[in-house]
Amino acid sequence: MAEDLQAAGFGLYVHWPFCQAKCPYCDFNSHVSATVDQSRWQAALLRNLEVEAARIGPRRLDTIFFGGGTPSLMDPALVGAVIDAATSHFAPAEDIEITLEANPTSVEAGRFRGYAAAGVNRISMGVQALNDADLKALGRLHSAAEARAAFDIARGLFDRVSFDLIYARQNQTRDAWRTELGEALTMAVDHLSLYQLTIEDGTRFGDLHARGRLRGLPPDTLSADMYHDTQDICAAAGLPAYEVSNHARPGAESRHNLIYWRYGDYLGIGPGAHGRLSAGGTRRAEAALRAPGAWLDAVESTGRAVADEMELSPEDCADEYLMMAMRLREGVELDRLDALRGAPLDDRVLRDLEEMGFIGRSNARLWATDTGRPVLNAILRELMLDRVA
């Protein structure tokens, strides 16, 4: 099993937990701090990486991803030090993909040249909206003009640039979203991440929604129309969806995220980072301490900051692989899934879902259709009801 899972690639995720402000829709592990001792954090990240690399042993490193939080608040020298350490502990792939998430404020855009010199070759920008009123409603600190300017700078420095937009926003009309998406597609991008606004518990928006004070959210029918418009418009522009919320020109897919969705191995360092690692016929799920201060103290003391780690059963792995790979247009490798489960999926359930137009299948693969992808969670519940055919 370990060899099979390792074949899907190995990536490193580095979590930077700090932001200038907490967005009202965000439930990620992010924290606002007036000051951050970057030299102390660099030393801790490098120590954590050294200890974990010694534990894991030799691997080919296919990708590095700096996520957050707001990684574009990191000093370029810190980013470079982590990249240098990672590629010394692990043998880097010849075409290693190194992504950094960035917010398009003027100050952070000025750091882009330093990140490129440090080895970053892909930028993922959190644009979220292309008009100032909606950016303000989403709690973003940049303007639409700053976003466009930062994007132009990034395109001149990096091989690959992606950006995120949120739709089904408050008071957003279908025509307005179609226009905005069309504008995004004129910016010569090769990758777009397009997410419906989701109201999460524990966020400012979640609080307001629970009290009936979050006005202007679109009804489900309008959100569905926007989703279908998104698929049609992006496909016509040459950026079809390769995953539920991600669109790319062929060859420009996020290789790091493909490791997750294809259920490969990845190491997470930094507060709250998760990992999945396979060795010796077993696979382990790992999660680091979430609180930045607790993580920092633990790493400085022992080199590790583990909140939870457990061995996954083959059945657990099968369920996780199914949930991740069904998000992809390419779908699930059935032989691989059957080997993890120890038995094939229930053919009666598959036939029913196929007759309803929700899934497609061949001898080798199973996938969600365009009709099925919006109701993927319901499909997964049906597929996972019974482990034995």
Short mmCIF file of the C-alpha atoms (twelve columns), coordinates in Angstrom:
data_MODEL
# 
_entry.id   MODEL 
# 
loop_
_atom_site.group_PDB 
_atom_site.id 
_atom_site.type_symbol 
_atom_site.label_atom_id 
_atom_site.label_alt_id 
_atom_site.label_comp_id 
_atom_site.label_asym_id 
_atom_site.label_seq_id 
_atom_site.Cartn_x 
_atom_site.Cartn_y 
_atom_site.Cartn_z 
_atom_site.pdbx_PDB_model_num 
ATOM 1   C CA . MET A 1   0.000   0.000  0.000   1 
ATOM 2   C CA . ALA A 2   2.768   2.456  0.925   1 
ATOM 3   C CA . GLU A 3   4.486   2.061  -2.438  1 
ATOM 4   C CA . ASP A 4   1.193   2.636  -4.259  1 
ATOM 5   C CA . LEU A 5   0.474   5.824  -2.315  1 
ATOM 6   C CA . GLN A 6   4.017   7.126  -2.693  1 
ATOM 7   C CA . ALA A 7   3.696   6.751  -6.464  1 
ATOM 8   C CA . ALA A 8   1.205   9.652  -6.456  1 
ATOM 9   C CA . GLY A 9   3.981   12.067 -5.474  1 
ATOM 10  C CA . PHE A 10  5.456   13.763 -2.413  1 
ATOM 11  C CA . GLY A 11  4.966   17.400 -1.475  1 
ATOM 12  C CA . LEU A 12  5.904   19.741 1.351   1 
ATOM 13  C CA . TYR A 13  3.317   22.133 2.789   1 
ATOM 14  C CA . VAL A 14  4.616   25.085 4.846   1 
ATOM 15  C CA . HIS A 15  2.016   26.943 6.904   1 
ATOM 16  C CA . TRP A 16  2.551   30.627 7.738   1 
ATOM 17  C CA . PRO A 17  -0.228  31.471 10.212  1 
ATOM 18  C CA . PHE A 18  -0.108  35.271 10.238  1 
ATOM 19  C CA . CYS A 19  -2.346  37.808 8.461   1 
ATOM 20  C CA . GLN A 20  -2.738  41.582 8.521   1 
ATOM 21  C CA . ALA A 21  -6.459  41.117 9.208   1 
ATOM 22  C CA . LYS A 22  -8.883  38.220 9.589   1 
ATOM 23  C CA . CYS A 23  -11.303 37.981 6.670   1 
ATOM 24  C CA . PRO A 24  -14.911 37.504 7.836   1 
ATOM 25  C CA . TYR A 25  -15.450 34.348 5.746   1 
ATOM 26  C CA . CYS A 26  -12.152 32.633 6.643   1 
ATOM 27  C CA . ASP A 27  -11.988 29.569 8.898   1 
ATOM 28  C CA . PHE A 28  -8.327  28.762 8.189   1 
ATOM 29  C CA . ASN A 29  -5.734  28.684 10.954  1 
ATOM 30  C CA . SER A 30  -4.768  32.355 10.638  1 
ATOM 31  C CA . HIS A 31  -3.915  34.928 13.286  1 
ATOM 32  C CA . VAL A 32  -3.411  38.684 13.359  1 
ATOM 33  C CA . SER A 33  -0.205  39.743 15.093  1 
ATOM 34  C CA . ALA A 34  1.267   43.237 15.325  1 
ATOM 35  C CA . THR A 35  4.835   41.907 15.276  1 
ATOM 36  C CA . VAL A 36  6.392   38.637 14.157  1 
ATOM 37  C CA . ASP A 37  9.991   37.668 14.946  1 
ATOM 38  C CA . GLN A 38  10.812  36.267 11.533  1 
ATOM 39  C CA . SER A 39  14.319  35.131 12.471  1 
ATOM 40  C CA . ARG A 40  12.881  33.067 15.338  1 
ATOM 41  C CA . TRP A 41  10.236  31.584 13.047  1 
ATOM 42  C CA . GLN A 42  12.849  30.789 10.419  1 
ATOM 43  C CA . ALA A 43  14.958  28.907 12.941  1 
ATOM 44  C CA . ALA A 44  11.915  26.952 14.140  1 
ATOM 45  C CA . LEU A 45  10.698  26.046 10.647  1 
ATOM 46  C CA . LEU A 46  14.172  24.875 9.670   1 
ATOM 47  C CA . ARG A 47  14.517  22.787 12.818  1 
ATOM 48  C CA . ASN A 48  11.074  21.232 12.388  1 
ATOM 49  C CA . LEU A 49  11.899  20.426 8.762   1 
ATOM 50  C CA . GLU A 50  15.244  18.873 9.705   1 
ATOM 51  C CA . VAL A 51  13.687  16.643 12.371  1 
ATOM 52  C CA . GLU A 52  10.820  15.522 10.120  1 
ATOM 53  C CA . ALA A 53  13.127  14.842 7.169   1 
ATOM 54  C CA . ALA A 54  15.343  12.637 9.343   1 
ATOM 55  C CA . ARG A 55  12.236  10.749 10.491  1 
ATOM 56  C CA . ILE A 56  10.862  10.256 6.978   1 
ATOM 57  C CA . GLY A 57  14.054  9.359  5.182   1 
ATOM 58  C CA . PRO A 58  14.991  9.868  1.517   1 
ATOM 59  C CA . ARG A 59  12.208  10.940 -0.832  1 
ATOM 60  C CA . ARG A 60  11.956  12.759 -4.138  1 
ATOM 61  C CA . LEU A 61  10.366  16.157 -3.484  1 
ATOM 62  C CA . ASP A 62  7.906   17.063 -6.235  1 
ATOM 63  C CA . THR A 63  6.360   20.264 -4.824  1 
ATOM 64  C CA . ILE A 64  6.614   22.876 -2.085  1 
ATOM 65  C CA . PHE A 65  3.602   25.006 -1.166  1 
ATOM 66  C CA . PHE A 66  3.693   28.016 1.168   1 
ATOM 67  C CA . GLY A 67  0.128   28.501 2.451   1 
ATOM 68  C CA . GLY A 68  -1.553  30.381 5.230   1 
ATOM 69  C CA . GLY A 69  -2.430  32.775 6.637   1 
ATOM 70  C CA . THR A 70  -0.619  35.162 4.347   1 
ATOM 71  C CA . PRO A 71  2.737   33.730 3.231   1 
ATOM 72  C CA . SER A 72  3.504   36.897 1.273   1 
ATOM 73  C CA . LEU A 73  4.159   38.502 4.674   1 
ATOM 74  C CA . MET A 74  7.205   36.231 4.989   1 
ATOM 75  C CA . ASP A 75  10.613  37.739 4.336   1 
ATOM 76  C CA . PRO A 76  11.953  36.475 1.006   1 
ATOM 77  C CA . ALA A 77  15.113  35.391 2.839   1 
ATOM 78  C CA . LEU A 78  12.996  33.153 5.100   1 
ATOM 79  C CA . VAL A 79  11.259  31.623 2.095   1 
ATOM 80  C CA . GLY A 80  14.620  31.034 0.443   1 
ATOM 81  C CA . ALA A 81  16.033  29.398 3.575   1 
ATOM 82  C CA . VAL A 82  13.122  26.954 3.759   1 
ATOM 83  C CA . ILE A 83  13.425  26.098 0.051   1 
ATOM 84  C CA . ASP A 84  17.183  25.553 0.391   1 
ATOM 85  C CA . ALA A 85  16.696  23.332 3.438   1 
ATOM 86  C CA . ALA A 86  13.893  21.317 1.856   1 
ATOM 87  C CA . THR A 87  15.872  20.659 -1.319  1 
ATOM 88  C CA . SER A 88  18.901  19.603 0.700   1 
ATOM 89  C CA . HIS A 89  16.953  17.190 2.936   1 
ATOM 90  C CA . PHE A 90  15.003  15.718 0.004   1 
ATOM 91  C CA . ALA A 91  16.083  15.181 -3.600  1 
ATOM 92  C CA . PRO A 92  14.165  17.799 -5.630  1 
ATOM 93  C CA . ALA A 93  12.409  16.777 -8.806  1 
ATOM 94  C CA . GLU A 94  13.984  18.331 -11.871 1 
ATOM 95  C CA . ASP A 95  10.768  20.274 -12.519 1 
ATOM 96  C CA . ILE A 96  9.886   20.934 -8.863  1 
ATOM 97  C CA . GLU A 97  6.876   23.228 -8.457  1 
ATOM 98  C CA . ILE A 98  7.255   25.836 -5.678  1 
ATOM 99  C CA . THR A 99  4.100   27.835 -4.971  1 
ATOM 100 C CA . LEU A 100 3.556   30.771 -2.631  1 
ATOM 101 C CA . GLU A 101 0.139   32.201 -1.780  1 
ATOM 102 C CA . ALA A 102 0.087   35.998 -1.918  1 
ATOM 103 C CA . ASN A 103 -2.233  38.872 -1.180  1 
ATOM 104 C CA . PRO A 104 -2.045  41.586 -3.825  1 
ATOM 105 C CA . THR A 105 -1.352  44.622 -1.678  1 
ATOM 106 C CA . SER A 106 1.234   47.042 -2.955  1 
ATOM 107 C CA . VAL A 107 3.733   46.194 -0.205  1 
ATOM 108 C CA . GLU A 108 3.527   42.453 -0.808  1 
ATOM 109 C CA . ALA A 109 3.766   42.829 -4.590  1 
ATOM 110 C CA . GLY A 110 7.115   44.545 -3.986  1 
ATOM 111 C CA . ARG A 111 8.394   41.314 -2.452  1 
ATOM 112 C CA . PHE A 112 7.686   39.256 -5.561  1 
ATOM 113 C CA . ARG A 113 11.142  39.777 -7.050  1 
ATOM 114 C CA . GLY A 114 12.697  38.450 -3.841  1 
ATOM 115 C CA . TYR A 115 10.488  35.361 -3.882  1 
ATOM 116 C CA . ALA A 116 11.420  34.646 -7.495  1 
ATOM 117 C CA . ALA A 117 15.122  34.923 -6.614  1 
ATOM 118 C CA . ALA A 118 14.531  32.547 -3.676  1 
ATOM 119 C CA . GLY A 119 13.210  29.846 -6.012  1 
ATOM 120 C CA . VAL A 120 9.428   30.342 -6.044  1 
ATOM 121 C CA . ASN A 121 8.160   29.599 -9.555  1 
ATOM 122 C CA . ARG A 122 4.391   29.753 -9.049  1 
ATOM 123 C CA . ILE A 123 2.251   32.407 -7.333  1 
ATOM 124 C CA . SER A 124 -1.330  31.905 -6.186  1 
ATOM 125 C CA . MET A 125 -2.974  35.270 -5.540  1 
ATOM 126 C CA . GLY A 126 -5.967  35.826 -3.272  1 
ATOM 127 C CA . VAL A 127 -7.781  38.403 -5.388  1 
ATOM 128 C CA . GLN A 128 -11.357 37.280 -4.420  1 
ATOM 129 C CA . ALA A 129 -13.203 40.069 -6.291  1 
ATOM 130 C CA . LEU A 130 -12.518 42.582 -9.057  1 
ATOM 131 C CA . ASN A 131 -14.485 45.544 -7.669  1 
ATOM 132 C CA . ASP A 132 -13.801 47.637 -4.602  1 
ATOM 133 C CA . ALA A 133 -17.260 47.456 -3.017  1 
ATOM 134 C CA . ASP A 134 -17.213 43.674 -2.870  1 
ATOM 135 C CA . LEU A 135 -13.603 43.587 -1.731  1 
ATOM 136 C CA . LYS A 136 -14.573 45.800 1.207   1 
ATOM 137 C CA . ALA A 137 -17.554 43.572 2.033   1 
ATOM 138 C CA . LEU A 138 -15.211 40.555 2.024   1 
ATOM 139 C CA . GLY A 139 -12.839 42.291 4.435   1 
ATOM 140 C CA . ARG A 140 -9.997  42.471 1.932   1 
ATOM 141 C CA . LEU A 141 -7.304  45.117 2.403   1 
ATOM 142 C CA . HIS A 142 -6.447  45.623 -1.270  1 
ATOM 143 C CA . SER A 143 -8.264  47.463 -4.029  1 
ATOM 144 C CA . ALA A 144 -9.163  46.066 -7.427  1 
ATOM 145 C CA . ALA A 145 -6.514  48.313 -8.999  1 
ATOM 146 C CA . GLU A 146 -3.856  46.949 -6.635  1 
ATOM 147 C CA . ALA A 147 -4.892  43.410 -7.522  1 
ATOM 148 C CA . ARG A 148 -4.531  44.057 -11.246 1 
ATOM 149 C CA . ALA A 149 -1.159  45.778 -10.741 1 
ATOM 150 C CA . ALA A 150 0.166   42.969 -8.548  1 
ATOM 151 C CA . PHE A 151 -1.010  40.421 -11.089 1 
ATOM 152 C CA . ASP A 152 0.852   42.205 -13.868 1 
ATOM 153 C CA . ILE A 153 4.035   42.240 -11.758 1 
ATOM 154 C CA . ALA A 154 3.664   38.545 -10.974 1 
ATOM 155 C CA . ARG A 155 3.183   37.618 -14.639 1 
ATOM 156 C CA . GLY A 156 6.501   39.288 -15.418 1 
ATOM 157 C CA . LEU A 157 8.418   37.371 -12.748 1 
ATOM 158 C CA . PHE A 158 6.928   33.891 -12.412 1 
ATOM 159 C CA . ASP A 159 6.436   31.037 -14.833 1 
ATOM 160 C CA . ARG A 160 2.930   30.390 -13.550 1 
ATOM 161 C CA . VAL A 161 0.368   32.605 -11.824 1 
ATOM 162 C CA . SER A 162 -3.041  31.655 -10.484 1 
ATOM 163 C CA . PHE A 163 -5.611  33.677 -8.642  1 
ATOM 164 C CA . ASP A 164 -8.718  33.040 -6.570  1 
ATOM 165 C CA . LEU A 165 -12.154 34.575 -6.949  1 
ATOM 166 C CA . ILE A 166 -15.199 34.092 -4.724  1 
ATOM 167 C CA . TYR A 167 -18.669 34.139 -6.288  1 
ATOM 168 C CA . ALA A 168 -22.248 33.863 -5.010  1 
ATOM 169 C CA . ARG A 169 -21.340 36.878 -2.899  1 
ATOM 170 C CA . GLN A 170 -23.793 39.162 -1.139  1 
ATOM 171 C CA . ASN A 171 -26.066 40.981 -3.597  1 
ATOM 172 C CA . GLN A 172 -24.160 39.606 -6.591  1 
ATOM 173 C CA . THR A 173 -26.236 39.097 -9.717  1 
ATOM 174 C CA . ARG A 174 -25.736 36.391 -12.292 1 
ATOM 175 C CA . ASP A 175 -24.909 38.940 -14.993 1 
ATOM 176 C CA . ALA A 176 -22.393 40.671 -12.729 1 
ATOM 177 C CA . TRP A 177 -20.585 37.390 -12.076 1 
ATOM 178 C CA . ARG A 178 -20.520 36.503 -15.777 1 
ATOM 179 C CA . THR A 179 -18.994 39.917 -16.532 1 
ATOM 180 C CA . GLU A 180 -16.437 39.629 -13.734 1 
ATOM 181 C CA . LEU A 181 -15.408 36.128 -14.771 1 
ATOM 182 C CA . GLY A 182 -15.027 37.302 -18.348 1 
ATOM 183 C CA . GLU A 183 -12.719 40.083 -17.142 1 
ATOM 184 C CA . ALA A 184 -10.663 37.576 -15.144 1 
ATOM 185 C CA . LEU A 185 -10.239 35.422 -18.229 1 
ATOM 186 C CA . THR A 186 -8.864  38.366 -20.219 1 
ATOM 187 C CA . MET A 187 -5.962  38.668 -17.785 1 
ATOM 188 C CA . ALA A 188 -4.067  35.895 -19.648 1 
ATOM 189 C CA . VAL A 189 -4.161  33.502 -16.707 1 
ATOM 190 C CA . ASP A 190 -3.495  29.786 -17.034 1 
ATOM 191 C CA . HIS A 191 -5.122  28.778 -13.733 1 
ATOM 192 C CA . LEU A 192 -8.123  30.040 -11.779 1 
ATOM 193 C CA . SER A 193 -9.554  28.881 -8.443  1 
ATOM 194 C CA . LEU A 194 -13.238 29.827 -8.289  1 
ATOM 195 C CA . TYR A 195 -15.076 29.223 -5.025  1 
ATOM 196 C CA . GLN A 196 -18.671 29.742 -4.007  1 
ATOM 197 C CA . LEU A 197 -18.926 31.818 -0.840  1 
ATOM 198 C CA . THR A 198 -19.429 29.361 2.016   1 
ATOM 199 C CA . ILE A 199 -20.632 30.457 5.429   1 
ATOM 200 C CA . GLU A 200 -18.508 28.651 8.017   1 
ATOM 201 C CA . ASP A 201 -19.202 28.284 11.727  1 
ATOM 202 C CA . GLY A 202 -16.793 30.231 13.909  1 
ATOM 203 C CA . THR A 203 -16.272 33.035 11.391  1 
ATOM 204 C CA . ARG A 204 -17.593 36.601 11.462  1 
ATOM 205 C CA . PHE A 205 -19.929 35.785 8.570   1 
ATOM 206 C CA . GLY A 206 -21.038 32.640 10.396  1 
ATOM 207 C CA . ASP A 207 -21.887 34.740 13.443  1 
ATOM 208 C CA . LEU A 208 -23.851 37.273 11.422  1 
ATOM 209 C CA . HIS A 209 -25.678 34.557 9.502   1 
ATOM 210 C CA . ALA A 210 -26.718 32.790 12.704  1 
ATOM 211 C CA . ARG A 211 -28.269 36.055 13.920  1 
ATOM 212 C CA . GLY A 212 -30.008 36.724 10.617  1 
ATOM 213 C CA . ARG A 213 -27.836 39.735 9.896   1 
ATOM 214 C CA . LEU A 214 -25.924 38.601 6.817   1 
ATOM 215 C CA . ARG A 215 -27.999 40.173 4.076   1 
ATOM 216 C CA . GLY A 216 -28.090 39.590 0.355   1 
ATOM 217 C CA . LEU A 217 -26.899 35.989 0.111   1 
ATOM 218 C CA . PRO A 218 -28.110 34.446 -3.159  1 
ATOM 219 C CA . PRO A 219 -30.726 31.671 -3.086  1 
ATOM 220 C CA . ASP A 220 -29.512 28.163 -3.876  1 
ATOM 221 C CA . THR A 221 -30.963 28.320 -7.385  1 
ATOM 222 C CA . LEU A 222 -28.961 31.436 -8.235  1 
ATOM 223 C CA . SER A 223 -25.776 29.937 -6.754  1 
ATOM 224 C CA . ALA A 224 -26.327 26.846 -8.904  1 
ATOM 225 C CA . ASP A 225 -26.788 28.999 -12.005 1 
ATOM 226 C CA . MET A 226 -23.527 30.817 -11.221 1 
ATOM 227 C CA . TYR A 227 -21.744 27.475 -10.798 1 
ATOM 228 C CA . HIS A 228 -22.955 26.232 -14.199 1 
ATOM 229 C CA . ASP A 229 -22.083 29.561 -15.826 1 
ATOM 230 C CA . THR A 230 -18.592 29.220 -14.368 1 
ATOM 231 C CA . GLN A 231 -18.097 25.782 -15.907 1 
ATOM 232 C CA . ASP A 232 -19.377 26.836 -19.325 1 
ATOM 233 C CA . ILE A 233 -17.491 30.129 -19.560 1 
ATOM 234 C CA . CYS A 234 -14.171 28.709 -18.371 1 
ATOM 235 C CA . ALA A 235 -14.399 25.669 -20.638 1 
ATOM 236 C CA . ALA A 236 -15.135 27.892 -23.640 1 
ATOM 237 C CA . ALA A 237 -12.067 29.987 -22.758 1 
ATOM 238 C CA . GLY A 238 -9.791  26.919 -22.656 1 
ATOM 239 C CA . LEU A 239 -9.664  26.569 -18.857 1 
ATOM 240 C CA . PRO A 240 -11.921 23.591 -18.103 1 
ATOM 241 C CA . ALA A 241 -12.466 22.431 -14.540 1 
ATOM 242 C CA . TYR A 242 -9.973  19.721 -13.645 1 
ATOM 243 C CA . GLU A 243 -11.292 19.751 -10.047 1 
ATOM 244 C CA . VAL A 244 -14.547 20.957 -8.528  1 
ATOM 245 C CA . SER A 245 -13.334 24.547 -7.990  1 
ATOM 246 C CA . ASN A 246 -10.143 24.687 -10.043 1 
ATOM 247 C CA . HIS A 247 -9.734  25.488 -13.734 1 
ATOM 248 C CA . ALA A 248 -6.582  25.331 -15.837 1 
ATOM 249 C CA . ARG A 249 -5.201  25.183 -19.311 1 
ATOM 250 C CA . PRO A 250 -3.912  21.649 -19.984 1 
ATOM 251 C CA . GLY A 251 -0.539  21.282 -18.263 1 
ATOM 252 C CA . ALA A 252 -1.058  24.239 -15.907 1 
ATOM 253 C CA . GLU A 253 -2.822  22.336 -13.118 1 
ATOM 254 C CA . SER A 254 -1.544  22.819 -9.562  1 
ATOM 255 C CA . ARG A 255 0.791   19.849 -9.152  1 
ATOM 256 C CA . HIS A 256 0.894   20.260 -5.385  1 
ATOM 257 C CA . ASN A 257 -2.870  20.088 -5.057  1 
ATOM 258 C CA . LEU A 258 -2.938  17.125 -7.427  1 
ATOM 259 C CA . ILE A 259 -0.825  15.265 -4.867  1 
ATOM 260 C CA . TYR A 260 -3.649  15.787 -2.352  1 
ATOM 261 C CA . TRP A 261 -6.425  14.844 -4.760  1 
ATOM 262 C CA . ARG A 262 -4.560  11.826 -6.134  1 
ATOM 263 C CA . TYR A 263 -3.883  10.794 -2.544  1 
ATOM 264 C CA . GLY A 264 -0.112  11.008 -2.554  1 
ATOM 265 C CA . ASP A 265 2.180   11.715 0.388   1 
ATOM 266 C CA . TYR A 266 2.801   15.124 1.880   1 
ATOM 267 C CA . LEU A 267 4.613   16.538 4.894   1 
ATOM 268 C CA . GLY A 268 3.195   19.553 6.703   1 
ATOM 269 C CA . ILE A 269 5.278   21.922 8.806   1 
ATOM 270 C CA . GLY A 270 4.083   25.013 10.631  1 
ATOM 271 C CA . PRO A 271 1.144   25.577 13.013  1 
ATOM 272 C CA . GLY A 272 -1.879  23.416 12.228  1 
ATOM 273 C CA . ALA A 273 -0.254  21.812 9.182   1 
ATOM 274 C CA . HIS A 274 -1.486  18.342 8.216   1 
ATOM 275 C CA . GLY A 275 0.370   15.467 6.601   1 
ATOM 276 C CA . ARG A 276 -0.184  12.020 5.110   1 
ATOM 277 C CA . LEU A 277 2.896   9.805  5.030   1 
ATOM 278 C CA . SER A 278 3.315   6.211  3.900   1 
ATOM 279 C CA . ALA A 279 6.125   3.799  4.838   1 
ATOM 280 C CA . GLY A 280 6.584   0.186  5.762   1 
ATOM 281 C CA . GLY A 281 3.157   -0.866 4.554   1 
ATOM 282 C CA . THR A 282 1.286   1.714  6.656   1 
ATOM 283 C CA . ARG A 283 -0.028  5.260  6.236   1 
ATOM 284 C CA . ARG A 284 -0.201  7.864  8.981   1 
ATOM 285 C CA . ALA A 285 -2.284  10.994 9.363   1 
ATOM 286 C CA . GLU A 286 -0.537  13.811 11.215  1 
ATOM 287 C CA . ALA A 287 -1.567  17.243 12.465  1 
ATOM 288 C CA . ALA A 288 0.550   19.909 14.152  1 
ATOM 289 C CA . LEU A 289 -0.428  22.125 17.079  1 
ATOM 290 C CA . ARG A 290 -2.599  24.970 15.795  1 
ATOM 291 C CA . ALA A 291 -1.714  27.837 18.147  1 
ATOM 292 C CA . PRO A 292 1.385   29.653 16.836  1 
ATOM 293 C CA . GLY A 293 2.885   30.203 20.284  1 
ATOM 294 C CA . ALA A 294 2.387   26.580 21.376  1 
ATOM 295 C CA . TRP A 295 3.796   25.318 18.063  1 
ATOM 296 C CA . LEU A 296 6.851   27.560 18.360  1 
ATOM 297 C CA . ASP A 297 7.574   26.528 21.959  1 
ATOM 298 C CA . ALA A 298 7.228   22.823 21.163  1 
ATOM 299 C CA . VAL A 299 9.517   22.952 18.130  1 
ATOM 300 C CA . GLU A 300 12.149  24.960 19.973  1 
ATOM 301 C CA . SER A 301 12.006  22.392 22.777  1 
ATOM 302 C CA . THR A 302 11.808  19.085 20.887  1 
ATOM 303 C CA . GLY A 303 11.913  19.789 17.147  1 
ATOM 304 C CA . ARG A 304 8.326   18.556 16.705  1 
ATOM 305 C CA . ALA A 305 4.869   20.011 17.521  1 
ATOM 306 C CA . VAL A 306 2.459   17.127 17.052  1 
ATOM 307 C CA . ALA A 307 -1.158  17.565 18.106  1 
ATOM 308 C CA . ASP A 308 -2.402  14.305 16.663  1 
ATOM 309 C CA . GLU A 309 -1.042  11.364 14.695  1 
ATOM 310 C CA . MET A 310 -2.634  8.035  13.918  1 
ATOM 311 C CA . GLU A 311 -2.200  5.037  11.682  1 
ATOM 312 C CA . LEU A 312 -4.876  4.813  8.999   1 
ATOM 313 C CA . SER A 313 -6.488  1.489  8.213   1 
ATOM 314 C CA . PRO A 314 -6.772  0.369  4.573   1 
ATOM 315 C CA . GLU A 315 -10.506 1.174  4.841   1 
ATOM 316 C CA . ASP A 316 -9.694  4.712  6.051   1 
ATOM 317 C CA . CYS A 317 -7.310  5.139  3.130   1 
ATOM 318 C CA . ALA A 318 -9.916  3.875  0.693   1 
ATOM 319 C CA . ASP A 319 -12.485 6.364  1.975   1 
ATOM 320 C CA . GLU A 320 -10.027 9.262  1.848   1 
ATOM 321 C CA . TYR A 321 -8.858  8.344  -1.642  1 
ATOM 322 C CA . LEU A 322 -12.443 8.109  -2.872  1 
ATOM 323 C CA . MET A 323 -13.378 11.478 -1.341  1 
ATOM 324 C CA . MET A 324 -10.323 13.230 -2.773  1 
ATOM 325 C CA . ALA A 325 -10.077 11.666 -6.242  1 
ATOM 326 C CA . MET A 326 -13.785 12.036 -7.027  1 
ATOM 327 C CA . ARG A 327 -13.237 15.798 -6.901  1 
ATOM 328 C CA . LEU A 328 -11.091 15.445 -10.015 1 
ATOM 329 C CA . ARG A 329 -12.491 15.299 -13.521 1 
ATOM 330 C CA . GLU A 330 -10.206 12.311 -14.133 1 
ATOM 331 C CA . GLY A 331 -11.806 10.544 -11.163 1 
ATOM 332 C CA . VAL A 332 -10.755 7.402  -9.317  1 
ATOM 333 C CA . GLU A 333 -8.497  4.561  -10.454 1 
ATOM 334 C CA . LEU A 334 -10.750 1.583  -9.738  1 
ATOM 335 C CA . ASP A 335 -7.984  -1.023 -9.370  1 
ATOM 336 C CA . ARG A 336 -6.277  1.181  -6.807  1 
ATOM 337 C CA . LEU A 337 -9.498  1.802  -4.899  1 
ATOM 338 C CA . ASP A 338 -10.435 -1.886 -4.946  1 
ATOM 339 C CA . ALA A 339 -6.999  -2.832 -3.610  1 
ATOM 340 C CA . LEU A 340 -7.341  -0.384 -0.714  1 
ATOM 341 C CA . ARG A 341 -10.904 -1.453 0.080   1 
ATOM 342 C CA . GLY A 342 -10.280 -5.150 -0.327  1 
ATOM 343 C CA . ALA A 343 -13.446 -5.370 -2.431  1 
ATOM 344 C CA . PRO A 344 -15.102 -3.514 -5.325  1 
ATOM 345 C CA . LEU A 345 -17.772 -0.880 -4.884  1 
ATOM 346 C CA . ASP A 346 -21.379 -2.093 -4.876  1 
ATOM 347 C CA . ASP A 347 -22.289 -2.510 -8.540  1 
ATOM 348 C CA . ARG A 348 -25.982 -1.922 -7.831  1 
ATOM 349 C CA . VAL A 349 -25.201 1.505  -6.366  1 
ATOM 350 C CA . LEU A 350 -22.923 2.299  -9.302  1 
ATOM 351 C CA . ARG A 351 -25.607 1.333  -11.805 1 
ATOM 352 C CA . ASP A 352 -28.215 3.480  -10.066 1 
ATOM 353 C CA . LEU A 353 -25.929 6.541  -9.975  1 
ATOM 354 C CA . GLU A 354 -24.938 5.964  -13.609 1 
ATOM 355 C CA . GLU A 355 -28.560 5.703  -14.739 1 
ATOM 356 C CA . MET A 356 -29.326 8.999  -12.984 1 
ATOM 357 C CA . GLY A 357 -26.456 10.619 -14.869 1 
ATOM 358 C CA . PHE A 358 -24.371 11.414 -11.788 1 
ATOM 359 C CA . ILE A 359 -21.330 9.251  -12.534 1 
ATOM 360 C CA . GLY A 360 -19.481 7.812  -15.477 1 
ATOM 361 C CA . ARG A 361 -17.270 4.740  -15.433 1 
ATOM 362 C CA . SER A 362 -15.032 2.576  -17.537 1 
ATOM 363 C CA . ASN A 363 -13.103 -0.576 -16.724 1 
ATOM 364 C CA . ALA A 364 -10.291 1.589  -15.310 1 
ATOM 365 C CA . ARG A 365 -11.948 4.678  -13.809 1 
ATOM 366 C CA . LEU A 366 -14.953 6.138  -12.019 1 
ATOM 367 C CA . TRP A 367 -15.764 9.850  -12.152 1 
ATOM 368 C CA . ALA A 368 -18.478 12.386 -11.356 1 
ATOM 369 C CA . THR A 369 -20.215 13.829 -14.404 1 
ATOM 370 C CA . ASP A 370 -20.972 17.500 -14.932 1 
ATOM 371 C CA . THR A 371 -24.426 16.764 -13.510 1 
ATOM 372 C CA . GLY A 372 -23.005 14.904 -10.533 1 
ATOM 373 C CA . ARG A 373 -20.227 17.244 -9.517  1 
ATOM 374 C CA . PRO A 374 -22.516 19.828 -7.821  1 
ATOM 375 C CA . VAL A 375 -23.988 17.026 -5.648  1 
ATOM 376 C CA . LEU A 376 -20.712 15.209 -5.039  1 
ATOM 377 C CA . ASN A 377 -21.206 14.883 -1.277  1 
ATOM 378 C CA . ALA A 378 -24.463 13.003 -1.809  1 
ATOM 379 C CA . ILE A 379 -22.774 10.722 -4.357  1 
ATOM 380 C CA . LEU A 380 -19.963 9.961  -1.929  1 
ATOM 381 C CA . ARG A 381 -22.435 9.084  0.812   1 
ATOM 382 C CA . GLU A 382 -24.045 6.548  -1.508  1 
ATOM 383 C CA . LEU A 383 -20.736 5.047  -2.564  1 
ATOM 384 C CA . MET A 384 -19.482 4.734  1.013   1 
ATOM 385 C CA . LEU A 385 -22.637 3.178  2.489   1 
ATOM 386 C CA . ASP A 386 -21.414 -0.344 1.904   1 
ATOM 387 C CA . ARG A 387 -17.805 -1.503 1.678   1 
ATOM 388 C CA . VAL A 388 -18.666 -4.956 0.337   1 
ATOM 389 C CA . ALA A 389 -20.186 -5.691 -3.068  1 
# 
